[in-house]
């Protein structure tokens, strides 16, 4: 499944489309502790979190995540949204809980 395929499911609001929507999502990763995510998020993952801030974008960039999915109604503030666009990071959002979001993506891989 590519990032674009995930975007096209209609299950997510596109906060920032990012630059590489043809990138293949290799795994799903769930974590809200940024220091743990920084050390353990696998490259090419769809990272599901409720942490919608600038530091999340920095960790996504550092770990080479394919996309960030903000679950449970979490959102980026305006400054972080602009930063995601500038850095080409795909950010999606959903009202669904983290587990259900991750499980749905996992079952689609």
ABEGO torsion letter per residue (X at the ends): XBAAAAAAAGABBBABAEABAABBBABBBBBABAAAAAAABBBGBBBBBABBBAAAAAAAAAAGBABBBBBGGBBBBAAAAAAAAAAGBBBBBBABBAAAAAAAAAAAX
